[in-house]
Amino acid sequence: MVEVQAESPGKGRLPVTAGALRLSAAAPERMTSLAPYKGQAAALSGAMQAAHGMGWPKPGRMTGRKGARAMWFGREMALLIGPEPDPGLAAHAAIVDQSDAWAVLVLEGPEAAQVLARLCPLDLRDQVFKRGHVARTEVAHMAGAIARMGADNWRIMVFRSMTGTLIHEAETAMRRVAARRNSPV
C-alpha cells in the first residue's frame, strides 16, 4: 500500500531571497472557515471570545495573536487560524477545515510592500494598510489574500494549486525591486 505524506506546497522552491527580501513558506497552521448563520454573528463572536480569546474580526482586519488568529476573509466569513475550533462554535456558524486548500507564504524585508505593489492592486502604504490589516484581492492574476503582520512582514495566501505560480511571480517582482536598489541612477 502506498503511504501518502503531506508536503509543503513550496517544497524545493523556497526560500527565495533577493537583496534584503525573503520569501518563505509559513509554518503550517490549521485554518478553518467560519460563516455565521443568519442572525448569529454576535453570538458567534461571543463564543469565539469565550473559547479562543478573540472576537469576530471587523472587515479588513484580524483579531487574536500569534498562534490563534481570526482573519476577516470576506463578507460574513472569517478564517480561524491556529487552534482547532471549539465544538460550541458549530451552534452559530458553518465550519469548514481549509488547512489543505491554501498556501501561505511569508514575504519579509524593507521593500516587501514594493514587491506586493507589483502583484496586487492595493494601496499598501504604511498609513493605509497597517499591521493587522488583511484584504482578499487579486495576487498576480490569482484569487488570494494579503495580510500585514508587521512593518516588513506580510502573509500572501493563494489556493494551494497556485503555489508555483505565486512563487515565480513573487520571485520575479523581488528581483526587479532588488535590482532597482542596486542599479546606478
Disulfide bonds with the S-S distance in Angstrom:
none
